[in-house]
Amino acid sequence: MVLKPQVSANHPNVKRARDLKTQGLKPADIGKIIGVSRATVYRYLTMEPE
């Protein structure tokens, strides 16, 4: 069983993904910039801010 690290909505990557999305970047481009997959970007963007 592999455990994934838990990322909170206040994690710097989550905040960066939101900032880049408001600038009009596509999720694939955001993923390349912050070093995560497109699916992870979508997960970040749907997280509720704490």
KEKE-3310 file (N, C-alpha, C; in steps of 0.2 Angstrom, whole numbers, plus 5000, padded with zeros to 4 digits):
npx = (5004:5003:5005:4999:5006:4998:4990:4986:4974:4980:4993:5008:5009:4996:4990:4998:4994:4980:4983:4989:4979:4969:4976:4974:4980:4981:4976:4986:4997:4999:5002:5015:5022:5022:5026:5018:5005:4992:4980:4982:4983:4969:4963:4969:4963:4950:4949:4943:4946:4955)
npy = (4994:5011:5026:5042:5059:5071:5085:5102:5114:5126:5124:5129:5126:5124:5136:5143:5137:5141:5155:5155:5150:5160:5169:5164:5153:5136:5120:5110:5117:5124:5113:5109:5120:5120:5108:5096:5084:5086:5081:5082:5096:5099:5094:5102:5114:5112:5111:5117:5132:5135)
npz = (5000:4995:5002:4999:5000:5010:5005:5010:5008:5010:5005:4997:4983:4979:4981:4972:4960:4959:4958:4945:4937:4938:4930:4918:4913:4906:4914:4911:4908:4920:4928:4922:4926:4940:4943:4944:4940:4927:4932:4946:4947:4944:4955:4965:4961:4964:4978:4994:5001:5016)
capx = (5000:5007:5002:5001:5006:4992:4991:4981:4972:4985:5000:5010:5007:4988:4989:5001:4989:4975:4985:4990:4972:4966:4980:4971:4983:4977:4979:4992:5003:5000:5006:5022:5026:5023:5029:5013:5001:4986:4975:4983:4981:4962:4962:4971:4958:4943:4950:4940:4951:4954)
capy = (5000:5017:5032:5049:5064:5075:5093:5106:5120:5132:5122:5134:5123:5125:5144:5145:5134:5146:5161:5154:5149:5167:5173:5162:5147:5130:5116:5106:5122:5125:5107:5110:5126:5119:5101:5091:5082:5089:5079:5085:5103:5099:5092:5108:5119:5110:5111:5122:5136:5134)
capz = (5000:4995:5005:4996:5005:5011:5004:5012:5003:5011:5003:4992:4976:4978:4980:4965:4955:4959:4955:4938:4934:4937:4925:4912:4911:4906:4919:4909:4908:4927:4930:4920:4930:4947:4943:4946:4934:4926:4937:4952:4946:4944:4962:4969:4960:4967:4985:4997:5005:5023)
cpx = (5004:5003:5004:5002:5000:4994:4985:4979:4977:4992:5002:5009:5000:4987:4992:4997:4983:4977:4986:4984:4969:4970:4978:4975:4979:4980:4985:4998:5004:5004:5013:5026:5027:5026:5024:5009:4995:4981:4976:4981:4973:4960:4963:4965:4951:4944:4947:4946:4949:4953)
cpy = (5006:5023:5038:5054:5069:5082:5096:5111:5126:5130:5127:5132:5125:5132:5146:5143:5139:5152:5161:5153:5156:5171:5170:5156:5141:5125:5112:5111:5124:5119:5107:5115:5123:5112:5095:5089:5086:5087:5082:5093:5104:5098:5098:5113:5118:5110:5117:5126:5135:5141)
cpz = (5000:4997:5001:5001:5005:5010:5006:5007:5004:5008:4997:4985:4975:4977:4974:4959:4954:4956:4947:4934:4933:4932:4918:4909:4911:4912:4917:4909:4915:4930:4928:4924:4937:4948:4946:4939:4933:4931:4944:4952:4947:4952:4966:4968:4963:4975:4988:5001:5012:5027)
residu = (MET:VAL:LEU:LYS:PRO:GLN:VAL:SER:ALA:ASN:HIS:PRO:ASN:VAL:LYS:ARG:ALA:ARG:ASP:LEU:LYS:THR:GLN:GLY:LEU:LYS:PRO:ALA:ASP:ILE:GLY:LYS:ILE:ILE:GLY:VAL:SER:ARG:ALA:THR:VAL:TYR:ARG:TYR:LEU:THR:MET:GLU:PRO:GLU)
# end
